[in-house]
């Protein structure tokens, strides 16, 4: 007897998720710009550019980079004085992590961040 994998566990291509990535990353960039956090906003904009030009290998590399998920100065670590803006940011970051999980491009260091963001929203 053969057992099929649950479809939720199947990898979805970045190309198939492209519209969702663009929407979510644009939202993240907009929140960063609204909060005047320009270096991280510029990096998100660069990542969107890689996706729009369909350079999926570069996009994946940028998305998984320390610029997004590393230490001091990484996108995920930004802080907003405005609590509404902070919640909106966390909400969009959760959406991004979910997209990364669907495309199987997340890593073990990102999973705890999802829980942190969920706790804060």
N, C-alpha and C positions, 0 to 999 in steps of 0.2 A: 504494500500500500504506500502511495506517495503522499506526502504532506506538502501543501503549498504554503509559502511564506505569506504572512499577513501583508497586505498591500501597503499598510502604513510604514512597514519596514523597508520597502523598496526605495532605492535611490531615485530621486527625481533630478533631471539634469538642470544645470544652471540656466541653460537656454530656455527650458520650459518654465522656469521660475523668474525669468528676466523681468517681466512687468511688475511682479511683486517686489523683487529686489529694488528696482528703480523707484517705485513708490515709497518703500520703506526707507531707503537710503536718502531720497530727496527729503523726506520728513525729518530724518535725523539731521541732515545738513541744515535745513531751515531752523530747527530748534537751536542748533549750535550757533547759527548766525544771529538769531533773535537774542540769544544770551551773550553775544559778542565774543564767542570763543572761536576765533577765526583760524588758527592753525589746524585744529581738528576738523573744522568745517571744510577747509581747503583739501585736506586729505580725503575726506568722504567724497568731495566733488571729483577728485582725481580717480577714486575707485569707481564712481559712477561712469566716468569717461571710459575706463577700460571695459566696463560692461557694455556700454552703448556701442563701442567699436567692435564688440564681439570678440575681444581678446580674453577668452574665458580663463586661460591659464594665468595670465597676469592678474585678472580680477580675483581669482581664488587666492593667489599669493598675497595680494594687497589686503583682502578681506581677513585672512588668517594671520596677518602680520602683527608685530609688536606695536605698530602704530595704532591698531585697533584694540588689541587685547593685552598689551604689555604693561609695563610699569608707568611711572610718572610721565604725564603728557599723552598717554594713550586716550583714544576716543572714549572708551568705556568709563574712564576715571573722572570725567568732567563733573563739576559741581555748579549748580545754579542756586543763587540766593532765592530766586522766585520758585516757590514750592510747586506751583502748577506746571511750570516749565520743566522742573526736575521730574515730575511724574510723567509728563508727556515724553520726555527723553527716555525714561526707563521703559515705558510702554512700547516705544518704537524699537528699543534695543532688544526687548523680548521677542518682538516680531522678527527682527533680524536673526536672532539665534535660532528661532523655529525654522526659518528658511534655510539656514546653514545645516541644521539637523536633517531636514528633508533632502538636501543635496549631499548629505554625508560628508560635509566639509568642516564640521565642528571638531573640536578636540576636547580633551578632558578638562583643560583649564577654563573653558567657556561654560561648561555645564553649571558649576557653582555660581557663576555670575547670573545665570538665568534665575536661579533660586533667590539670589540677593535682590535682583530687580523686581521679581514677583512679590517679595516680602515688602518692598518699598512702595508698591503701587496700590 
